[in-house]
Amino acid sequence: MIEYALNFGFVCVALALLMNLYRLTVGPTTADRVLAVDTMAINAIALLVLYGIGKSTAMYFEGALLFAMFGFVSTVAYCKFVLRGDIIE
Amino acid sequence: MPFVVELIISLLIVIGGAFLLIGSFGMIKLKELLPRLHAPTKASTVGLGGVLIASMLFFWVERGHFTIHELLITLFIFLTAPITANLIAKAYMLLNVDPHKDLPPSKQDEGWATFDPIGPEGYDPSEEYKEKET
């Protein structure tokens, strides 16, 4: 039964990523694109965790953790660049 | 694996996936950025939380020993989601909102913090505002 639930989850995450990709390409403002990338990082974490359950290996957990950290750092860095014109002052 | 545990894990995965989809659907459904900031909070709390709790339960039953390292991701996302939302809103306001037309007056010597850059030593942004008024 977990396989069916996993397939459902994969389809949901794939559709969610496509919707985020639409927002990333259409825009219209810079902040919209940053928000789209941030949401894509969250969806990528969910995809990695689901794939880890499907393969029943904990190896993908580290990848998910890295995605969580770098997604946050990249979002903050880009927002900081827009706000101040510089990242590390 | 017992049937009840399998049912709970499947239910958590389905709920998480549905909320991830709803959160991202809000990204294309809502019209402006500030309402749109509301949508991914669903994905990052219930969506990701459901999937991670399902993973935690699955490896607990599969391996036989309980680990909470999935909670690290949940904790990290819960801590950082407000910060990113705040910074994105500030970046949007700086680029797309006119502080003189769209915002109420701050009723202080300075303007709103997002629009008043910190200058070099001895620079007082409030002087610019006083000059504009006269």
Backbone of each chain as ProteinMPNN parsed JSONL, in Angstrom:
{"seq_chain_A": "MIEYALNFGFVCVALALLMNLYRLTVGPTTADRVLAVDTMAINAIALLVLYGIGKSTAMYFEGALLFAMFGFVSTVAYCKFVLRGDIIE", "coords_chain_A": {"N_chain_A": [[0.832, -1.207, 0.0], [2.042, 1.137, 0.622], [3.474, 1.669, -1.65], [1.579, 2.614, -3.508], [0.75, 4.961, -2.243], [3.183, 6.307, -2.292], [3.519, 6.629, -5.051], [1.386, 8.358, -5.574], [2.284, 10.536, -4.048], [4.646, 11.178, -5.459], [3.559, 12.035, -7.91], [2.098, 14.266, -7.063], [4.158, 15.942, -6.076], [5.629, 16.313, -8.395], [3.793, 17.681, -10.034], [3.533, 19.956, -8.452], [6.129, 20.995, -8.62], [6.156, 21.647, -11.33], [4.228, 23.693, -11.371], [5.56, 25.586, -9.816], [7.687, 26.05, -11.495], [6.399, 27.301, -13.605], [5.694, 29.711, -12.323], [8.227, 30.638, -11.866], [9.206, 31.171, -14.445], [7.304, 32.951, -15.521], [7.082, 35.081, -13.774], [5.766, 37.966, -12.254], [7.516, 39.771, -10.979], [10.811, 40.249, -9.449], [10.828, 39.279, -6.829], [8.811, 37.381, -6.903], [10.053, 35.367, -8.371], [12.116, 34.628, -6.676], [10.62, 33.608, -4.555], [9.433, 31.46, -5.862], [11.655, 29.798, -6.359], [12.382, 29.232, -3.758], [10.161, 27.742, -2.874], [10.418, 25.639, -4.638], [12.713, 24.439, -3.646], [11.735, 23.416, -1.237], [9.9, 21.558, -2.235], [11.686, 19.884, -3.509], [13.057, 18.781, -1.345], [10.985, 17.258, -0.214], [10.603, 15.464, -2.322], [13.056, 14.078, -2.352], [12.964, 12.848, 0.18], [10.734, 11.212, -0.107], [11.656, 9.547, -2.146], [13.702, 8.313, -0.805], [12.208, 6.799, 1.044], [10.956, 5.106, -0.769], [13.109, 3.633, -1.85], [13.933, 2.545, 0.446], [16.225, 3.4, 1.881], [18.405, 5.288, 3.962], [20.083, 7.068, 2.848], [19.47, 9.255, 1.3], [18.73, 11.156, 3.025], [20.711, 12.93, 3.909], [21.134, 14.422, 1.609], [18.651, 15.698, 1.462], [18.765, 17.275, 3.752], [20.901, 18.945, 3.096], [19.717, 20.275, 0.926], [17.741, 21.683, 2.319], [19.298, 23.452, 3.848], [20.861, 24.873, 1.917], [18.878, 25.904, 0.287], [17.658, 27.772, 1.961], [19.863, 29.478, 2.479], [20.498, 30.427, -0.087], [18.155, 31.792, -0.779], [18.102, 33.819, 1.173], [20.494, 35.103, 0.553], [19.987, 36.088, -2.05], [17.789, 37.807, -1.597], [18.972, 39.619, 0.124], [20.857, 40.698, -1.577], [19.171, 42.017, -3.388], [18.029, 43.842, -1.635], [20.161, 45.348, -0.482], [22.183, 45.586, -2.328], [24.478, 44.229, -1.933], [26.001, 41.325, -0.494], [27.619, 40.297, 1.637], [28.418, 42.503, 3.997]], "CA_chain_A": [[0.0, 0.0, 0.0], [2.923, 2.311, 0.661], [3.898, 1.98, -3.019], [0.555, 3.462, -4.138], [0.843, 6.287, -1.615], [4.396, 6.947, -2.801], [3.273, 7.079, -6.42], [0.555, 9.558, -5.45], [3.142, 11.619, -3.584], [5.539, 11.597, -6.545], [2.779, 12.802, -8.889], [1.789, 15.565, -6.448], [5.362, 16.783, -6.011], [6.002, 16.673, -9.764], [2.891, 18.756, -10.465], [3.875, 21.163, -7.683], [7.35, 21.563, -9.198], [5.807, 22.277, -12.604], [3.57, 24.974, -11.078], [6.596, 26.529, -9.394], [8.474, 26.41, -12.68], [5.598, 28.296, -14.313], [5.833, 30.998, -11.636], [9.616, 31.075, -12.037], [9.418, 31.728, -15.778], [6.403, 34.058, -15.843], [7.428, 36.22, -12.926], [6.333, 39.067, -13.023], [8.561, 40.544, -10.298], [11.968, 39.475, -8.981], [10.489, 38.598, -5.58], [8.049, 36.185, -7.281], [10.981, 34.317, -8.809], [12.81, 34.129, -5.482], [9.656, 32.788, -3.818], [9.257, 30.219, -6.613], [12.822, 28.942, -6.129], [12.313, 28.777, -2.365], [9.168, 26.667, -2.813], [10.985, 24.494, -5.361], [13.642, 23.747, -2.734], [10.917, 22.641, -0.291], [9.379, 20.396, -2.957], [12.796, 18.957, -3.776], [13.289, 18.041, -0.098], [9.928, 16.245, -0.105], [10.857, 14.437, -3.343], [14.184, 13.256, -1.9], [12.548, 12.018, 1.31], [9.846, 10.17, -0.645], [12.485, 8.594, -2.882], [14.395, 7.528, 0.216], [11.265, 5.792, 1.55], [10.722, 4.13, -1.837], [14.272, 2.752, -1.95], [14.172, 2.137, 1.837], [17.586, 3.709, 2.307], [18.472, 6.593, 4.629], [21.182, 7.801, 2.243], [19.022, 10.507, 0.701], [18.426, 12.128, 4.072], [21.739, 13.976, 3.92], [20.833, 15.301, 0.479], [17.504, 16.536, 1.818], [19.227, 18.271, 4.732], [21.686, 19.935, 2.353], [18.778, 21.101, 0.175], [17.09, 22.606, 3.25], [20.217, 24.519, 4.243], [21.266, 25.724, 0.805], [17.709, 26.653, -0.163], [17.525, 28.947, 2.839], [20.981, 30.408, 2.315], [20.418, 31.095, -1.388], [17.06, 32.763, -0.741], [18.518, 34.975, 1.97], [21.534, 35.829, -0.174], [19.415, 36.852, -3.164], [16.993, 38.908, -1.047], [19.918, 40.592, 0.667], [21.44, 41.395, -2.726], [18.17, 42.959, -3.897], [17.765, 44.894, -0.65], [21.283, 46.209, -0.133], [23.171, 45.657, -3.393], [25.677, 43.555, -1.465], [25.568, 40.196, 0.317], [28.365, 40.363, 2.893], [28.827, 43.916, 4.108]], "C_chain_A": [[0.867, 1.258, 0.0], [3.35, 2.696, -0.76], [2.89, 2.903, -3.703], [0.608, 4.878, -3.581], [2.063, 7.033, -2.129], [4.203, 7.45, -4.219], [2.421, 8.346, -6.43], [1.408, 10.763, -5.037], [4.072, 12.126, -4.674], [4.796, 12.459, -7.564], [2.489, 14.2, -8.348], [3.004, 16.48, -6.48], [5.779, 17.207, -7.409], [5.119, 17.792, -10.284], [3.219, 20.066, -9.749], [5.119, 21.819, -8.257], [7.063, 22.242, -10.53], [5.136, 23.633, -12.379], [4.587, 26.021, -10.635], [7.439, 26.985, -10.569], [7.741, 27.447, -13.523], [5.775, 29.665, -13.666], [7.241, 31.538, -11.802], [9.826, 31.711, -13.401], [8.565, 32.955, -16.017], [6.706, 35.282, -14.995], [6.243, 36.721, -12.131], [7.446, 39.844, -12.297], [9.707, 39.628, -9.865], [11.614, 38.659, -7.742], [9.664, 37.341, -5.852], [8.979, 35.037, -7.636], [11.735, 33.745, -7.612], [11.889, 33.203, -4.689], [9.458, 31.442, -4.51], [10.432, 29.275, -6.369], [12.816, 28.389, -4.714], [11.325, 27.62, -2.223], [9.657, 25.426, -3.544], [11.95, 23.718, -4.478], [12.862, 22.889, -1.743], [10.371, 21.391, -0.972], [10.476, 19.383, -3.243], [13.134, 18.141, -2.542], [12.263, 16.921, 0.028], [10.164, 15.112, -1.095], [11.981, 13.504, -2.917], [13.767, 12.323, -0.773], [11.647, 10.883, 0.819], [10.646, 9.109, -1.394], [13.266, 7.703, -1.922], [13.493, 6.466, 0.818], [11.089, 4.69, 0.508], [11.863, 3.144, -1.971], [14.631, 2.137, -0.608], [15.655, 2.234, 2.214], [17.6, 5.101, 2.924], [19.536, 7.482, 4.004], [20.741, 9.175, 1.74], [18.697, 11.563, 1.743], [19.433, 13.266, 4.089], [21.516, 14.963, 2.777], [19.686, 16.238, 0.795], [17.91, 17.624, 2.793], [20.034, 19.366, 4.045], [20.779, 20.856, 1.554], [18.116, 22.119, 1.083], [18.01, 23.766, 3.581], [20.546, 25.441, 3.081], [20.094, 26.493, 0.213], [17.526, 27.915, 0.655], [18.623, 29.961, 2.566], [20.878, 31.147, 0.983], [19.301, 32.123, -1.405], [17.473, 34.017, 0.014], [19.559, 35.792, 1.217], [20.933, 36.665, -1.298], [18.592, 38.033, -2.666], [17.892, 40.015, -0.522], [20.55, 41.389, -0.474], [20.458, 42.406, -3.297], [18.009, 44.136, -2.943], [18.92, 45.873, -0.534], [22.306, 46.352, -1.241], [24.463, 44.957, -3.045], [25.226, 42.421, -0.555], [26.27, 40.211, 1.66], [28.923, 41.76, 3.014], [29.962, 44.063, 5.105]], "O_chain_A": [[0.487, 2.297, -0.541], [3.564, 3.871, -1.056], [3.273, 3.852, -4.388], [0.525, 5.859, -4.319], [2.004, 8.238, -2.375], [4.651, 8.542, -4.568], [2.685, 9.282, -7.185], [1.28, 11.854, -5.592], [4.276, 13.331, -4.818], [5.315, 13.475, -8.027], [2.612, 15.192, -9.066], [2.904, 17.646, -6.861], [6.235, 18.335, -7.602], [5.607, 18.74, -10.899], [3.189, 21.141, -10.349], [5.181, 23.042, -8.377], [7.644, 23.283, -10.837], [5.421, 24.601, -13.085], [4.501, 27.188, -11.018], [7.855, 28.141, -10.643], [8.355, 28.353, -14.085], [5.981, 30.662, -14.358], [7.44, 32.75, -11.871], [10.553, 32.698, -13.51], [9.024, 33.91, -16.642], [6.59, 36.409, -15.475], [5.714, 35.933, -11.348], [8.244, 40.513, -12.954], [9.593, 38.403, -9.908], [12.03, 37.508, -7.603], [9.787, 36.35, -5.133], [8.741, 33.888, -7.262], [11.968, 32.539, -7.533], [12.313, 32.151, -4.212], [9.33, 30.41, -3.851], [10.229, 28.074, -6.19], [13.19, 27.239, -4.483], [11.609, 26.637, -1.539], [9.361, 24.301, -3.141], [12.007, 22.49, -4.542], [13.267, 21.768, -1.437], [10.368, 20.306, -0.391], [10.239, 18.175, -3.224], [13.459, 16.959, -2.646], [12.61, 15.781, 0.335], [9.958, 13.943, -0.768], [11.886, 12.289, -3.092], [14.154, 11.155, -0.752], [11.773, 9.742, 1.264], [10.354, 7.917, -1.294], [13.468, 6.515, -2.173], [13.943, 5.351, 1.08], [11.072, 3.504, 0.838], [11.634, 1.953, -2.182], [15.531, 1.302, -0.527], [16.247, 1.31, 2.773], [16.888, 5.993, 2.464], [19.866, 8.532, 4.554], [21.516, 10.132, 1.747], [18.423, 12.716, 1.409], [19.064, 14.428, 4.262], [21.682, 16.172, 2.941], [19.723, 17.419, 0.452], [17.458, 18.764, 2.683], [19.889, 20.549, 4.352], [21.013, 22.063, 1.491], [17.938, 23.276, 0.7], [17.583, 24.921, 3.599], [20.515, 26.662, 3.234], [20.269, 27.596, -0.304], [17.272, 28.991, 0.114], [18.357, 31.156, 2.435], [21.136, 32.348, 0.917], [19.46, 33.204, -1.971], [17.228, 35.135, -0.438], [19.521, 37.023, 1.234], [21.319, 37.819, -1.487], [18.669, 39.127, -3.224], [17.61, 41.199, -0.703], [20.755, 42.597, -0.359], [20.845, 43.519, -3.652], [17.87, 45.281, -3.373], [18.707, 47.084, -0.492], [23.222, 47.165, -1.117], [25.447, 45.072, -3.776], [24.184, 42.529, 0.092], [25.623, 40.147, 2.705], [29.791, 42.164, 2.24], [30.442, 45.173, 5.335]]}, "seq_chain_B": "MPFVVELIISLLIVIGGAFLLIGSFGMIKLKELLPRLHAPTKASTVGLGGVLIASMLFFWVERGHFTIHELLITLFIFLTAPITANLIAKAYMLLNVDPHKDLPPSKQDEGWATFDPIGPEGYDPSEEYKEKET", "coords_chain_B": {"N_chain_B": [[5.699, -5.827, 7.936], [3.248, -4.34, 10.019], [-0.298, -4.013, 9.259], [-1.642, -1.735, 10.182], [0.345, 0.148, 10.72], [1.361, 0.485, 8.176], [-0.859, 1.617, 6.977], [-1.035, 4.052, 8.372], [1.384, 5.279, 7.624], [1.016, 5.478, 4.835], [-1.203, 7.166, 4.777], [-0.136, 9.494, 5.896], [1.758, 10.139, 3.94], [0.076, 10.625, 1.765], [-1.46, 12.799, 2.698], [0.602, 14.687, 3.08], [1.607, 14.937, 0.427], [-0.684, 15.957, -0.854], [-0.959, 18.42, 0.434], [1.435, 19.647, -0.334], [0.929, 19.908, -3.054], [-1.307, 21.611, -2.971], [-0.191, 23.893, -1.802], [1.614, 24.69, -3.795], [-0.138, 25.103, -5.861], [-1.416, 27.385, -5.055], [0.549, 29.206, -5.709], [0.24, 29.693, -8.457], [-2.361, 30.455, -8.531], [-3.012, 32.692, -6.893], [-3.02, 36.301, -7.115], [-1.198, 38.467, -6.609], [2.103, 39.251, -5.243], [2.215, 39.524, -2.4], [-0.208, 38.299, -1.297], [0.512, 35.829, -2.371], [2.655, 34.955, -0.91], [1.517, 33.623, 1.134], [0.826, 31.09, 0.288], [3.009, 29.024, 0.022], [3.48, 28.41, 2.689], [1.774, 26.435, 3.524], [2.812, 24.235, 2.142], [5.32, 24.042, 3.361], [4.847, 23.514, 6.05], [2.591, 21.567, 6.811], [2.742, 19.9, 4.55], [5.532, 19.15, 4.084], [6.037, 18.369, 6.704], [4.279, 16.172, 7.108], [5.31, 14.309, 5.245], [7.896, 13.944, 6.271], [7.408, 12.924, 8.838], [6.206, 10.549, 8.103], [8.416, 9.309, 6.903], [10.046, 9.051, 9.146], [8.537, 7.252, 10.764], [8.479, 5.072, 9.017], [11.204, 4.249, 8.795], [11.649, 3.666, 11.424], [10.008, 1.41, 11.868], [11.023, -0.261, 9.93], [13.835, -0.54, 10.427], [13.906, -0.983, 13.138], [14.993, 0.56, 15.167], [14.6, 3.705, 16.776], [14.922, 6.843, 15.316], [15.493, 10.369, 15.315], [16.389, 12.004, 13.328], [15.131, 13.003, 11.074], [13.568, 14.974, 12.086], [15.287, 17.094, 12.288], [15.319, 18.361, 9.76], [12.663, 19.255, 9.655], [12.638, 20.999, 11.854], [14.561, 22.843, 11.026], [13.347, 23.891, 8.692], [11.023, 24.977, 9.809], [12.138, 26.946, 11.396], [13.373, 28.622, 9.531], [11.509, 29.411, 7.61], [9.822, 31.726, 8.293], [11.796, 33.732, 8.204], [12.706, 33.768, 5.549], [10.293, 34.476, 4.297], [9.851, 37.018, 5.34], [12.116, 38.379, 4.321], [11.712, 38.146, 1.552], [9.332, 39.583, 1.267], [10.263, 42.106, 2.024], [12.131, 42.622, -0.016], [10.379, 42.707, -2.197], [8.813, 44.932, -1.489], [10.705, 46.964, -1.544], [11.314, 47.099, -4.261], [8.854, 47.367, -5.627], [6.95, 48.902, -4.291], [5.757, 52.125, -3.622], [6.892, 54.258, -1.213], [5.827, 56.741, -0.577], [3.325, 56.964, -1.741], [1.903, 54.477, -1.384], [2.106, 53.656, 1.253], [1.184, 54.282, 4.695], [2.069, 57.259, 6.623], [5.05, 57.108, 8.658], [5.106, 58.398, 11.062], [7.345, 59.239, 12.426], [10.692, 60.596, 12.753], [12.264, 59.288, 10.913], [11.782, 57.425, 7.819], [10.014, 54.41, 6.756], [11.721, 51.382, 7.67], [12.602, 49.669, 5.617], [12.986, 51.297, 3.437], [14.836, 53.16, 4.104], [18.086, 53.422, 3.729], [21.027, 52.423, 5.528], [23.538, 54.663, 5.942], [26.971, 55.859, 5.421], [29.237, 56.633, 8.2], [27.915, 59.033, 10.405], [25.911, 59.833, 8.703], [22.647, 60.9, 8.348], [19.58, 59.706, 7.666], [17.164, 60.917, 8.182], [17.375, 63.591, 7.713], [17.138, 63.977, 4.985], [14.428, 63.492, 4.634], [13.35, 65.63, 6.025], [14.157, 67.733, 4.422], [12.668, 67.224, 2.133], [10.095, 67.78, 2.955], [10.023, 70.514, 3.355]], "CA_chain_B": [[5.191, -4.576, 8.519], [1.816, -4.473, 10.338], [-1.173, -3.279, 8.339], [-2.022, -0.428, 10.737], [1.476, 1.054, 10.526], [1.411, 0.784, 6.75], [-1.964, 2.542, 6.707], [-0.699, 5.384, 8.902], [2.443, 5.859, 6.789], [0.428, 5.85, 3.547], [-2.072, 8.321, 4.994], [0.718, 10.669, 6.088], [2.352, 10.504, 2.647], [-0.972, 11.202, 0.91], [-1.777, 14.135, 3.208], [1.728, 15.558, 2.771], [1.63, 15.214, -1.012], [-1.81, 16.824, -1.199], [-0.691, 19.784, 0.887], [2.476, 20.212, -1.198], [0.286, 20.304, -4.302], [-2.153, 22.786, -2.71], [0.684, 25.035, -1.591], [2.164, 25.185, -5.054], [-1.251, 25.596, -6.693], [-1.607, 28.774, -4.659], [1.522, 30.056, -6.389], [-0.26, 30.165, -9.747], [-3.745, 30.912, -8.406], [-3.113, 34.022, -6.283], [-2.7, 37.294, -8.144], [-0.085, 39.355, -6.297], [3.125, 38.552, -4.449], [1.986, 39.479, -0.956], [-1.053, 37.127, -1.046], [1.175, 34.602, -2.814], [3.548, 34.501, 0.159], [0.73, 32.792, 2.046], [0.628, 29.726, -0.234], [4.013, 27.987, 0.314], [3.528, 28.021, 4.102], [1.105, 25.128, 3.616], [3.738, 23.195, 1.692], [6.484, 23.855, 4.231], [4.49, 22.993, 7.376], [1.884, 20.281, 6.811], [3.22, 19.061, 3.459], [6.834, 18.564, 4.39], [5.944, 17.706, 8.0], [3.657, 14.849, 6.928], [6.237, 13.41, 4.552], [9.031, 13.616, 7.139], [6.948, 12.03, 9.905], [6.042, 9.248, 7.461], [9.75, 8.726, 6.75], [10.513, 8.672, 10.479], [7.82, 6.035, 11.155], [8.871, 3.982, 8.118], [12.524, 3.717, 9.152], [11.534, 3.096, 12.765], [9.459, 0.056, 11.773], [11.883, -1.055, 9.042], [15.14, -0.829, 11.024], [13.743, -1.441, 14.507], [15.403, 1.541, 16.18], [13.947, 4.988, 16.546], [15.818, 7.996, 15.154], [14.734, 11.605, 15.098], [17.141, 12.965, 12.506], [14.231, 13.705, 10.147], [13.051, 16.175, 12.755], [16.226, 18.186, 12.018], [14.849, 19.101, 8.587], [11.434, 19.945, 10.043], [13.017, 22.104, 12.731], [15.259, 23.851, 10.225], [12.383, 24.568, 7.821], [10.132, 25.795, 10.634], [12.868, 28.12, 11.869], [13.812, 29.529, 8.477], [10.418, 29.867, 6.732], [9.445, 33.123, 8.535], [12.869, 34.654, 7.815], [12.68, 33.934, 4.094], [9.083, 35.208, 3.92], [10.078, 38.42, 5.674], [13.084, 38.986, 3.399], [11.101, 38.261, 0.216], [8.387, 40.7, 1.321], [11.028, 43.351, 2.045], [12.678, 42.839, -1.357], [9.261, 43.116, -3.053], [8.406, 46.297, -1.151], [11.733, 47.904, -1.995], [11.314, 47.254, -5.714], [7.556, 47.57, -6.263], [6.012, 49.713, -3.507], [6.18, 53.509, -3.46], [6.611, 54.555, 0.199], [5.081, 57.982, -0.383], [1.93, 56.806, -2.167], [1.196, 53.265, -0.98], [2.21, 53.357, 2.681], [0.85, 55.388, 5.6], [3.279, 57.87, 7.194], [5.576, 56.336, 9.789], [4.911, 59.246, 12.248], [8.624, 59.39, 13.121], [11.597, 61.392, 11.94], [12.72, 58.462, 9.802], [10.745, 56.716, 7.081], [9.991, 52.987, 7.078], [13.091, 50.881, 7.7], [12.988, 49.04, 4.36], [13.316, 52.284, 2.411], [15.888, 54.043, 4.591], [19.347, 52.697, 3.818], [22.005, 52.906, 6.505], [24.607, 55.283, 5.187], [28.262, 55.866, 6.102], [29.254, 57.226, 9.541], [27.485, 60.409, 10.5], [24.854, 60.126, 7.747], [21.339, 60.794, 9.0], [18.573, 59.686, 6.609], [15.99, 61.731, 8.486], [17.556, 64.943, 7.158], [16.571, 63.998, 3.629], [12.97, 63.587, 4.733], [13.0, 66.993, 6.445], [14.321, 68.611, 3.27], [11.576, 67.023, 1.186], [8.867, 68.387, 3.454], [10.049, 71.987, 3.23]], "C_chain_B": [[3.7, -4.699, 8.801], [0.96, -3.57, 9.458], [-1.464, -1.871, 8.847], [-0.906, 0.584, 10.503], [1.566, 1.474, 9.065], [0.331, 1.802, 6.367], [-1.615, 3.952, 7.166], [0.354, 6.052, 8.019], [1.87, 6.33, 5.452], [-0.428, 7.09, 3.685], [-1.236, 9.594, 5.137], [1.337, 11.118, 4.767], [1.309, 11.171, 1.761], [-1.319, 12.612, 1.368], [-0.654, 15.115, 2.86], [1.779, 15.93, 1.307], [0.527, 16.16, -1.412], [-1.535, 18.257, -0.772], [0.43, 20.439, 0.095], [1.869, 20.709, -2.5], [-0.548, 21.558, -4.095], [-1.294, 24.035, -2.552], [1.239, 25.585, -2.886], [1.069, 25.642, -6.01], [-1.558, 27.045, -6.347], [-0.652, 29.718, -5.355], [1.027, 30.532, -7.743], [-1.658, 30.746, -9.631], [-3.828, 32.345, -7.899], [-2.484, 35.067, -7.201], [-1.425, 38.081, -7.863], [0.937, 38.632, -5.436], [2.755, 38.457, -2.983], [0.932, 38.455, -0.554], [-0.356, 35.811, -1.357], [2.146, 34.069, -1.767], [2.849, 33.53, 1.104], [0.73, 31.326, 1.605], [1.718, 28.731, 0.185], [4.124, 27.634, 1.787], [2.824, 26.689, 4.332], [2.063, 24.008, 3.25], [4.835, 22.962, 2.723], [6.101, 23.343, 5.609], [3.839, 21.618, 7.278], [2.439, 19.353, 5.737], [4.506, 18.349, 3.802], [6.798, 17.819, 5.721], [5.352, 16.316, 7.889], [4.618, 13.861, 6.301], [7.378, 12.989, 5.478], [8.62, 12.708, 8.3], [6.722, 10.628, 9.344], [7.383, 8.541, 7.31], [10.29, 8.236, 8.092], [9.879, 7.358, 10.926], [8.302, 4.846, 10.336], [10.209, 3.393, 8.535], [12.55, 3.145, 10.563], [11.061, 1.651, 12.677], [10.392, -0.846, 10.968], [13.172, -1.495, 9.736], [15.027, -1.335, 12.46], [14.254, -0.498, 15.563], [14.951, 2.929, 15.75], [14.985, 6.095, 16.413], [14.979, 9.235, 14.878], [15.463, 12.532, 14.135], [16.295, 13.609, 11.415], [13.681, 14.987, 10.771], [13.992, 17.368, 12.576], [15.739, 19.037, 10.847], [13.611, 19.902, 8.944], [11.754, 21.18, 10.879], [13.65, 23.229, 11.92], [14.282, 24.62, 9.351], [11.46, 25.467, 8.641], [10.841, 27.052, 11.118], [13.115, 29.121, 10.753], [12.676, 30.068, 7.623], [9.984, 31.309, 7.03], [10.496, 34.114, 8.07], [12.848, 34.873, 6.313], [11.457, 34.735, 3.671], [9.266, 36.696, 4.186], [11.014, 39.084, 4.678], [12.499, 39.142, 2.005], [10.127, 39.436, 0.191], [9.13, 42.029, 1.312], [11.599, 43.671, 0.668], [11.579, 43.311, -2.308], [8.888, 44.567, -2.781], [9.424, 47.306, -1.644], [11.628, 48.158, -3.494], [9.968, 47.739, -6.253], [6.582, 48.45, -5.487], [6.584, 51.111, -3.353], [5.86, 53.949, -2.033], [5.794, 55.825, 0.395], [3.617, 57.82, -0.747], [1.234, 55.66, -1.458], [1.199, 53.019, 0.521], [1.739, 54.539, 3.509], [2.122, 56.015, 6.144], [3.731, 57.127, 8.441], [5.444, 57.085, 11.11], [6.184, 59.339, 13.092], [9.494, 60.28, 12.244], [12.07, 60.61, 10.73], [11.509, 57.917, 9.044], [10.72, 55.266, 7.533], [11.363, 52.384, 6.846], [13.534, 50.299, 6.366], [13.499, 50.067, 3.351], [14.41, 53.235, 2.846], [17.185, 53.273, 4.697], [20.232, 53.272, 4.916], [23.209, 53.434, 5.74], [25.94, 55.14, 5.883], [28.152, 56.578, 7.449], [28.792, 58.677, 9.502], [26.369, 60.781, 9.552], [23.511, 59.915, 8.423], [20.25, 60.826, 7.939], [17.403, 60.598, 6.9], [16.128, 63.15, 7.937], [16.998, 65.054, 5.752], [15.064, 64.167, 3.677], [12.545, 64.992, 5.129], [13.134, 67.949, 5.268], [13.176, 68.473, 2.293], [10.299, 67.728, 1.642], [8.857, 69.893, 3.237], [10.021, 72.429, 1.791]], "O_chain_B": [[2.947, -5.119, 7.922], [1.404, -2.525, 8.981], [-1.527, -0.924, 8.063], [-1.163, 1.731, 10.137], [1.81, 2.638, 8.747], [0.556, 2.707, 5.564], [-1.861, 4.926, 6.455], [0.244, 7.236, 7.699], [2.183, 7.425, 4.984], [-0.396, 7.97, 2.825], [-1.575, 10.637, 4.578], [1.434, 12.314, 4.494], [1.601, 12.158, 1.085], [-1.458, 13.519, 0.548], [-0.912, 16.23, 2.405], [1.971, 17.098, 0.966], [0.746, 17.068, -2.214], [-1.832, 19.2, -1.506], [0.398, 21.648, -0.134], [2.226, 21.776, -2.998], [-0.519, 22.47, -4.922], [-1.614, 25.096, -3.089], [1.328, 26.799, -3.065], [1.317, 26.479, -6.878], [-1.913, 27.84, -7.217], [-0.975, 30.885, -5.577], [1.346, 31.647, -8.156], [-2.106, 31.458, -10.53], [-4.621, 33.136, -8.409], [-1.554, 34.779, -7.956], [-0.647, 38.337, -8.781], [0.678, 37.53, -4.952], [2.959, 37.41, -2.369], [1.131, 37.774, 0.452], [-0.596, 34.8, -0.696], [2.43, 32.872, -1.734], [3.49, 32.725, 1.781], [0.645, 30.425, 2.439], [1.371, 27.657, 0.676], [4.792, 26.658, 2.128], [3.208, 25.912, 5.205], [2.137, 22.981, 3.925], [5.244, 21.822, 2.945], [6.954, 22.78, 6.295], [4.461, 20.613, 7.623], [2.592, 18.154, 5.973], [4.575, 17.12, 3.813], [7.433, 16.775, 5.872], [5.857, 15.376, 8.503], [4.737, 12.722, 6.752], [7.786, 11.827, 5.478], [9.381, 11.829, 8.704], [7.005, 9.635, 10.013], [7.492, 7.339, 7.552], [10.902, 7.172, 8.183], [10.569, 6.458, 11.404], [8.511, 3.755, 10.867], [10.347, 2.173, 8.622], [13.351, 2.264, 10.875], [11.627, 0.767, 13.32], [10.543, -2.031, 11.269], [13.563, -2.66, 9.656], [15.92, -2.023, 12.954], [13.992, -0.708, 16.748], [14.921, 3.276, 14.57], [15.831, 6.267, 17.291], [13.902, 9.159, 14.287], [15.188, 13.731, 14.118], [16.678, 14.647, 10.875], [13.371, 15.952, 10.073], [13.566, 18.517, 12.695], [15.741, 20.266, 10.917], [13.5, 21.076, 8.593], [11.216, 22.263, 10.645], [13.325, 24.404, 12.096], [14.356, 25.846, 9.262], [11.147, 26.584, 8.227], [10.22, 28.108, 11.239], [13.076, 30.33, 10.983], [12.851, 31.092, 6.963], [9.788, 32.07, 6.083], [10.164, 35.202, 7.6], [12.956, 36.005, 5.842], [11.555, 35.585, 2.785], [8.887, 37.534, 3.367], [10.762, 40.204, 4.233], [12.748, 40.146, 1.337], [10.09, 40.197, -0.775], [8.687, 42.98, 0.669], [11.568, 44.819, 0.224], [11.804, 44.202, -3.127], [8.673, 45.345, -3.711], [9.057, 48.384, -2.112], [11.826, 49.282, -3.955], [9.942, 48.461, -7.25], [5.487, 48.722, -5.978], [7.751, 51.274, -2.997], [4.687, 54.013, -1.662], [5.134, 55.98, 1.423], [2.754, 58.456, -0.144], [0.111, 55.817, -0.98], [0.376, 52.25, 1.018], [1.877, 55.685, 3.079], [3.168, 55.367, 6.131], [2.915, 56.586, 9.188], [5.643, 56.496, 12.172], [6.12, 59.496, 14.311], [9.1, 60.669, 11.145], [12.259, 61.173, 9.652], [10.381, 57.938, 9.537], [11.316, 54.914, 8.551], [12.09, 52.804, 5.946], [14.705, 50.411, 6.004], [14.342, 49.753, 2.511], [14.875, 54.044, 2.042], [17.378, 52.534, 5.662], [20.186, 54.469, 5.197], [23.825, 52.699, 4.968], [26.049, 54.379, 6.845], [27.08, 57.073, 7.799], [29.235, 59.454, 8.657], [25.907, 61.922, 9.572], [23.267, 58.859, 9.007], [20.009, 61.883, 7.355], [16.708, 61.02, 5.976], [15.129, 63.836, 7.719], [16.453, 66.089, 5.368], [14.486, 64.891, 2.867], [11.53, 65.502, 4.654], [12.331, 68.87, 5.12], [12.745, 69.455, 1.688], [9.519, 68.212, 0.822], [7.809, 70.481, 2.967], [10.037, 73.628, 1.513]]}, "name": "protein", "num_of_chains": 2, "seq": "MIEYALNFGFVCVALALLMNLYRLTVGPTTADRVLAVDTMAINAIALLVLYGIGKSTAMYFEGALLFAMFGFVSTVAYCKFVLRGDIIEMPFVVELIISLLIVIGGAFLLIGSFGMIKLKELLPRLHAPTKASTVGLGGVLIASMLFFWVERGHFTIHELLITLFIFLTAPITANLIAKAYMLLNVDPHKDLPPSKQDEGWATFDPIGPEGYDPSEEYKEKET"}
